[in-house]
């Protein structure tokens, strides 16, 4: 299928079986097979294709693109060229409506254009062709990358000379494309998952941020009324307001956890380290934040700190570390027994500061230990499932402590107590 300018070459059922390759070409294909089977990255595979092509086939530029949005557009994923600058680089996106690439999405034909200048004269609206000509490219050959009957991407081979792509180059391009397709499919799937996760976290952060202010305002208004600033309340009214406040505090806890998670998952998180941060001050500020839950559950907190004030100081990101202490103390309150006691212990040993928070409560089984710090993981114990939770708090703790070069731990005597702890270097020098 062709006109006088664009040639569409039908793709045979078995490209591997073609015997038109000389020994050097077959060696390249065999090496590609090994690289794909070895699970190498798409970048290393494409770098090999590029280097192997030099001097063997007409090739000044190789590009790889993913097919996006149900075959409606393509997005450049990888590009290498013999020249500079490469204008149409990674991230370049082109809609397929009206494009001569559209027939390739069905995965049954390869496209050859041996004179891009003439093609541009006839189709002046082609943005990608215009950019390629600016790069000096004169001919192009494009093959779909097909896996299980689905076109996942396109492989482009280009030359700065006209009329260089004949049947031999077409068969070799098809053979290379067939071998690259599996690796591209894997990379495409990973990319889709990353984009979905990024969009999810962005939405989660936005919703949490929008909820924070109105919920905090409602909790503040309820507390103001409970404290008698708007007049005396009847006992039934007080009980209603106390329930409203408790529910509001719970929602604020969820908002805080999801905002922390969205920040961690954004990929932009970096610890802003400060020296001489007093860990006991961070702990007290965290206790103040969860004070309403402590009062509601009639729980008390005991603290054990180093006697020397200098031994309480550490190099850390205080904002991130407060996320850790709020989560761990908050969990101790949530999963502890009413009228129970929480013990917070800080100790320094060998250049490491260890902070441990213990509560009296149902604890957890040894088998459940390995699931504690995974994202969205909640223990299946019926007693623990009675307490509402998101499954993100401990994961956030793990992420922050790892960012500080430390480690987290958890111990329990099931049915009696649970203790969560972390240790981090006192200073970067100590690390």
TAQUITA-V506664 format. One record per residue. N is the residue number from 1. SS is DSSP state (hx for helix, st for strand, lp for the rest). PHI is phi in degrees with one decimal (NA if undefined). D_FIRST is the distance of its C-alpha to the first C-alpha in Angstrom with 1 decimal. Layout:
# TAQUITA-V506664
N & SS & PHI & D_FIRST
N & SS & PHI & D_FIRST
This chain:
# TAQUITA-V506664
1 & lp & NA & 0.0
2 & st & -164.4 & 3.8
3 & lp & -115.0 & 7.3
4 & lp & -80.6 & 10.4
5 & lp & -132.2 & 11.3
6 & st & -104.9 & 9.0
7 & st & -109.5 & 6.5
8 & st & -105.2 & 5.2
9 & st & -100.5 & 6.5
10 & st & -59.3 & 7.6
11 & lp & -91.7 & 11.3
12 & lp & -70.8 & 13.7
13 & lp & -64.1 & 16.8
14 & lp & -128.6 & 19.2
15 & lp & -72.0 & 18.6
16 & lp & -59.6 & 22.4
17 & lp & -77.7 & 22.6
18 & lp & -65.8 & 20.7
19 & lp & -110.3 & 23.5
20 & lp & -88.9 & 21.9
21 & lp & -99.7 & 24.2
22 & lp & -81.6 & 27.5
23 & hx & -57.4 & 30.7
24 & hx & -64.3 & 30.6
25 & hx & -67.0 & 27.1
26 & hx & -64.7 & 28.1
27 & hx & -61.2 & 31.2
28 & hx & -62.2 & 29.3
29 & hx & -65.5 & 27.3
30 & hx & -64.2 & 30.6
31 & hx & -64.4 & 32.3
32 & hx & -60.9 & 29.6
33 & hx & -56.1 & 30.2
34 & hx & -66.8 & 33.9
35 & hx & -66.5 & 33.6
36 & hx & -66.5 & 31.6
37 & hx & -64.5 & 33.9
38 & lp & -78.7 & 36.9
39 & lp & 72.3 & 36.0
40 & lp & -69.5 & 35.8
41 & lp & -68.6 & 34.9
42 & hx & -62.0 & 31.5
43 & hx & -64.8 & 33.0
44 & hx & -67.8 & 34.3
45 & hx & -65.2 & 31.1
46 & hx & -70.0 & 29.0
47 & hx & -61.6 & 31.8
48 & hx & -64.0 & 31.6
49 & hx & -58.0 & 27.8
50 & hx & -64.7 & 28.5
51 & hx & -64.5 & 31.5
52 & hx & -69.5 & 30.0
53 & hx & -75.8 & 27.0
54 & lp & -63.6 & 29.4
55 & lp & 84.0 & 29.7
56 & lp & -101.8 & 27.3
57 & lp & -128.3 & 23.8
58 & lp & -60.3 & 23.1
59 & lp & -162.6 & 24.1
60 & lp & -108.2 & 26.3
61 & st & -158.5 & 25.4
62 & st & -127.5 & 24.3
63 & st & -132.6 & 24.0
64 & st & -130.1 & 23.9
65 & st & -132.3 & 23.6
66 & st & -93.2 & 24.4
67 & st & -90.3 & 22.7
68 & st & -116.2 & 25.5
69 & lp & 51.1 & 26.6
70 & lp & 55.1 & 24.5
71 & lp & 79.8 & 21.2
72 & lp & -93.2 & 22.3
73 & st & -155.5 & 22.8
74 & st & -124.7 & 22.7
75 & st & -128.3 & 25.9
76 & st & -63.4 & 26.3
77 & st & -109.7 & 28.4
78 & st & -157.5 & 28.9
79 & st & -145.4 & 28.3
80 & st & -139.5 & 29.7
81 & st & -145.0 & 29.5
82 & lp & -78.6 & 31.3
83 & lp & -132.0 & 32.6
84 & lp & -135.3 & 34.5
85 & lp & -84.8 & 34.3
86 & lp & -92.9 & 31.3
87 & lp & -80.7 & 31.0
88 & lp & -91.1 & 28.1
89 & lp & -96.2 & 30.0
90 & lp & -60.7 & 30.6
91 & lp & 98.2 & 30.8
92 & lp & -63.4 & 28.3
93 & st & -120.9 & 26.6
94 & st & -136.6 & 23.6
95 & st & -71.0 & 22.7
96 & lp & -95.6 & 19.1
97 & lp & -61.2 & 19.5
98 & lp & 78.5 & 17.3
99 & lp & -87.3 & 15.9
100 & lp & -72.2 & 12.4
101 & lp & -81.2 & 13.6
102 & hx & -52.8 & 13.9
103 & hx & -61.8 & 10.7
104 & hx & -72.0 & 12.1
105 & hx & -63.9 & 15.3
106 & hx & -72.8 & 14.3
107 & lp & 77.9 & 14.2
108 & lp & -114.8 & 11.2
109 & st & -136.7 & 8.8
110 & st & -112.5 & 10.0
111 & st & -108.3 & 9.8
112 & st & -125.5 & 11.0
113 & st & -125.1 & 12.9
114 & lp & -93.9 & 15.2
115 & lp & -145.3 & 17.3
116 & hx & -69.8 & 18.5
117 & hx & -64.7 & 21.2
118 & hx & -67.1 & 19.0
119 & hx & -59.4 & 16.8
120 & hx & -66.1 & 20.2
121 & hx & -64.1 & 21.4
122 & hx & -84.2 & 18.6
123 & lp & -128.1 & 18.8
124 & lp & -66.6 & 22.5
125 & lp & -84.8 & 22.8
126 & lp & -77.5 & 20.9
127 & hx & -65.4 & 24.0
128 & hx & -65.7 & 22.6
129 & hx & -64.3 & 21.1
130 & hx & -59.1 & 24.5
131 & hx & -68.3 & 26.3
132 & hx & -61.4 & 24.2
133 & hx & -64.9 & 25.0
134 & hx & -62.0 & 28.6
135 & lp & -79.8 & 28.5
136 & lp & 94.3 & 27.4
137 & lp & -77.1 & 23.9
138 & lp & -114.9 & 21.5
139 & st & -141.8 & 18.4
140 & st & -146.7 & 16.9
141 & st & -133.3 & 14.9
142 & st & -131.0 & 14.8
143 & st & -127.6 & 14.7
144 & st & -71.4 & 15.9
145 & st & -104.4 & 19.3
146 & st & -114.3 & 19.6
147 & st & -131.5 & 23.0
148 & lp & 53.6 & 23.8
149 & lp & 77.2 & 20.5
150 & st & -116.9 & 21.1
151 & st & -80.1 & 19.4
152 & st & -101.9 & 22.5
153 & st & -172.2 & 21.3
154 & st & -132.6 & 19.0
155 & st & -111.6 & 19.7
156 & st & -108.1 & 19.3
157 & st & -125.8 & 20.0
158 & st & -132.0 & 20.8
159 & st & -135.7 & 22.5
160 & lp & -90.0 & 24.8
161 & lp & -118.3 & 23.5
162 & lp & -86.9 & 20.5
163 & lp & 55.6 & 17.9
164 & lp & -110.3 & 19.0
165 & lp & -107.2 & 16.0
166 & lp & -113.5 & 14.8
167 & hx & -57.1 & 14.1
168 & hx & -62.7 & 17.6
169 & hx & -65.0 & 17.5
170 & hx & -61.6 & 14.3
171 & hx & -63.8 & 16.1
172 & hx & -68.0 & 19.3
173 & hx & -64.2 & 17.9
174 & hx & -63.5 & 16.6
175 & hx & -64.4 & 20.0
176 & hx & -63.3 & 21.9
177 & hx & -60.5 & 20.1
178 & hx & -61.0 & 20.9
179 & hx & -75.3 & 24.5
180 & hx & -76.0 & 24.9
181 & hx & -55.0 & 23.6
182 & hx & -63.3 & 26.9
183 & hx & -66.1 & 29.0
184 & hx & -65.2 & 26.9
185 & hx & -60.2 & 27.3
186 & hx & -62.9 & 31.0
187 & hx & -63.8 & 31.3
188 & hx & -62.9 & 29.3
189 & hx & -64.1 & 31.7
190 & hx & -61.8 & 34.7
191 & hx & -62.7 & 33.6
192 & hx & -60.0 & 33.3
193 & hx & -65.2 & 36.7
194 & hx & -63.2 & 38.2
195 & hx & -65.9 & 36.8
196 & hx & -64.6 & 38.2
197 & hx & -65.8 & 41.5
198 & hx & -63.5 & 41.7
199 & hx & -65.0 & 41.1
200 & hx & -62.8 & 43.7
201 & hx & -67.6 & 46.3
202 & hx & -64.0 & 45.8
203 & hx & -65.2 & 46.4
204 & hx & -61.1 & 49.3
205 & hx & -64.1 & 50.9
206 & hx & -64.6 & 50.6
207 & hx & -62.6 & 52.0
208 & hx & -61.9 & 54.8
209 & hx & -63.8 & 55.7
210 & hx & -69.2 & 55.8
211 & hx & -79.4 & 58.1
212 & hx & -58.3 & 60.5
213 & hx & -64.9 & 62.5
214 & hx & -64.9 & 63.1
215 & hx & -67.1 & 64.1
216 & hx & -61.3 & 66.3
217 & hx & -65.4 & 67.9
218 & hx & -64.4 & 68.6
219 & hx & -64.2 & 70.2
220 & hx & -63.1 & 72.3
221 & hx & -62.2 & 73.5
222 & hx & -64.3 & 74.5
223 & hx & -63.8 & 76.4
224 & hx & -59.4 & 78.2
225 & hx & -68.3 & 79.3
226 & hx & -64.2 & 80.4
227 & lp & -83.5 & 82.5
228 & lp & 85.0 & 84.4
229 & lp & -74.7 & 83.4
230 & lp & -115.9 & 82.8
231 & lp & 114.5 & 85.8
232 & lp & -69.4 & 87.1
233 & lp & -117.1 & 84.8
234 & lp & -75.5 & 85.8
235 & hx & -59.7 & 85.1
236 & hx & -63.9 & 82.4
237 & hx & -66.1 & 80.7
238 & hx & -60.9 & 80.9
239 & hx & -63.6 & 79.3
240 & hx & -61.9 & 76.4
241 & hx & -66.2 & 75.9
242 & hx & -63.6 & 76.1
243 & hx & -66.0 & 73.4
244 & hx & -61.3 & 71.2
245 & hx & -64.5 & 71.8
246 & hx & -62.3 & 71.0
247 & hx & -66.3 & 67.7
248 & hx & -64.4 & 66.9
249 & hx & -63.7 & 67.7
250 & hx & -63.6 & 65.4
251 & hx & -62.8 & 62.6
252 & hx & -63.9 & 63.3
253 & hx & -62.8 & 63.2
254 & hx & -62.2 & 59.7
255 & hx & -58.7 & 58.6
256 & hx & -62.0 & 60.0
257 & hx & -64.5 & 58.3
258 & hx & -71.8 & 54.8
259 & hx & -66.5 & 55.2
260 & hx & -62.5 & 56.2
261 & hx & -64.0 & 53.2
262 & hx & -60.8 & 50.8
263 & hx & -66.4 & 52.3
264 & hx & -65.5 & 52.1
265 & hx & -81.1 & 48.4
266 & lp & -66.6 & 47.3
267 & lp & 86.6 & 47.2
268 & lp & -99.9 & 49.3
269 & lp & -72.4 & 52.6
270 & lp & -143.8 & 55.0
271 & lp & -73.9 & 58.7
272 & lp & -97.1 & 61.0
273 & lp & -73.4 & 63.8
274 & st & -128.9 & 67.4
275 & st & -87.9 & 70.6
276 & st & 56.6 & 73.7
277 & st & -83.4 & 72.2
278 & st & -81.4 & 74.9
279 & hx & -62.0 & 73.3
280 & hx & -67.3 & 76.2
281 & hx & -67.7 & 75.6
282 & hx & -60.4 & 72.0
283 & hx & -63.8 & 73.2
284 & hx & -65.4 & 75.8
285 & hx & -62.5 & 73.3
286 & hx & -67.9 & 71.0
287 & hx & -61.7 & 74.0
288 & hx & -61.9 & 74.7
289 & hx & -64.1 & 71.1
290 & lp & -99.3 & 71.5
291 & hx & -52.3 & 75.2
292 & hx & -58.8 & 74.7
293 & hx & -67.9 & 73.2
294 & hx & -60.7 & 76.1
295 & hx & -64.0 & 78.6
296 & hx & -59.4 & 76.9
297 & lp & -97.4 & 77.0
298 & lp & 54.6 & 80.5
299 & lp & -106.9 & 79.4
300 & st & -120.1 & 80.9
301 & st & -122.8 & 79.6
302 & st & -108.3 & 81.5
303 & st & -121.6 & 80.4
304 & st & -134.4 & 81.4
305 & lp & -118.2 & 80.8
306 & lp & -60.2 & 81.9
307 & lp & -66.0 & 85.3
308 & lp & -77.1 & 84.4
309 & hx & -57.3 & 82.4
310 & hx & -65.8 & 80.6
311 & hx & -77.3 & 79.3
312 & hx & -91.6 & 77.5
313 & st & -98.6 & 75.2
314 & st & -151.1 & 71.8
315 & st & -95.5 & 68.8
316 & st & -163.1 & 66.0
317 & lp & -91.4 & 63.9
318 & hx & -62.3 & 66.4
319 & hx & -66.4 & 63.9
320 & hx & -67.9 & 61.8
321 & hx & -67.2 & 64.9
322 & hx & -68.1 & 66.2
323 & hx & -57.9 & 63.1
324 & hx & -64.8 & 64.0
325 & hx & -68.2 & 67.7
326 & hx & -63.8 & 67.0
327 & hx & -63.3 & 64.6
328 & hx & -70.1 & 66.9
329 & hx & -69.6 & 70.1
330 & hx & -61.6 & 68.4
331 & hx & -65.4 & 67.2
332 & hx & -62.0 & 70.7
333 & hx & -70.7 & 72.0
334 & hx & -63.5 & 69.3
335 & hx & -100.9 & 69.7
336 & st & -81.8 & 73.5
337 & lp & -84.3 & 76.3
338 & lp & -61.6 & 78.1
339 & lp & 66.0 & 81.3
340 & lp & -87.7 & 80.0
341 & st & -124.6 & 80.0
342 & st & -116.2 & 77.3
343 & st & -116.5 & 78.0
344 & st & -113.8 & 76.3
345 & st & -124.9 & 77.1
346 & st & -120.8 & 76.3
347 & st & -145.0 & 77.2
348 & st & -122.3 & 76.4
349 & st & -151.8 & 76.5
350 & lp & 59.0 & 75.3
351 & lp & 80.9 & 73.3
352 & st & -119.0 & 71.5
353 & st & -101.2 & 72.3
354 & st & -114.6 & 72.0
355 & st & -119.6 & 72.0
356 & st & -125.5 & 72.5
357 & st & -124.2 & 72.6
358 & st & -118.9 & 74.2
359 & st & -131.3 & 74.8
360 & st & -81.2 & 76.7
361 & st & 173.8 & 74.4
362 & lp & -69.7 & 72.3
363 & lp & 65.1 & 70.5
364 & lp & -151.7 & 67.6
365 & lp & -80.6 & 67.2
366 & hx & -57.7 & 66.4
367 & hx & -67.6 & 63.1
368 & hx & -79.8 & 62.1
369 & hx & -55.7 & 62.6
370 & hx & -69.2 & 59.1
371 & hx & -97.2 & 57.5
372 & lp & -63.6 & 59.7
373 & lp & -105.3 & 57.7
374 & lp & -95.4 & 54.2
375 & lp & -64.3 & 52.3
376 & lp & 62.7 & 52.9
377 & lp & -90.8 & 55.0
378 & lp & -129.0 & 58.1
379 & lp & -71.1 & 60.7
380 & lp & -88.9 & 60.9
381 & lp & -59.4 & 64.7
382 & hx & -56.0 & 66.0
383 & hx & -66.5 & 68.6
384 & hx & -74.1 & 66.2
385 & hx & -68.0 & 63.6
386 & lp & -68.5 & 66.4
387 & lp & -91.0 & 66.1
388 & lp & -70.1 & 63.2
389 & lp & -162.5 & 60.8
390 & lp & -100.9 & 57.3
391 & lp & 80.7 & 56.8
392 & lp & -113.3 & 55.8
393 & hx & -61.0 & 59.2
394 & hx & -69.6 & 59.7
395 & hx & -63.1 & 56.2
396 & hx & -62.6 & 56.9
397 & hx & -57.1 & 60.2
398 & hx & -59.6 & 58.4
399 & hx & -62.7 & 55.9
400 & hx & -66.8 & 58.6
401 & hx & -65.4 & 60.9
402 & hx & -62.7 & 58.2
403 & hx & -63.4 & 57.5
404 & lp & -91.8 & 61.2
405 & lp & 75.3 & 61.1
406 & lp & -113.4 & 63.1
407 & st & -145.2 & 62.9
408 & st & -113.1 & 63.6
409 & st & -151.5 & 65.5
410 & st & -149.3 & 66.8
411 & st & -132.8 & 69.7
412 & st & -160.7 & 71.3
413 & st & -114.2 & 74.0
414 & lp & -56.6 & 72.5
415 & lp & 87.0 & 74.7
416 & lp & -128.5 & 76.7
417 & st & -158.5 & 74.9
418 & st & -141.5 & 71.7
419 & st & -134.6 & 71.4
420 & st & -112.4 & 68.4
421 & st & -144.5 & 68.7
422 & st & -144.8 & 66.9
423 & st & -135.0 & 68.0
424 & st & -137.7 & 66.8
425 & st & -61.0 & 68.1
426 & lp & -61.2 & 70.9
427 & lp & -148.1 & 69.3
428 & lp & -65.6 & 66.3
429 & lp & -63.5 & 68.7
430 & lp & -66.7 & 69.8
431 & lp & -77.7 & 66.2
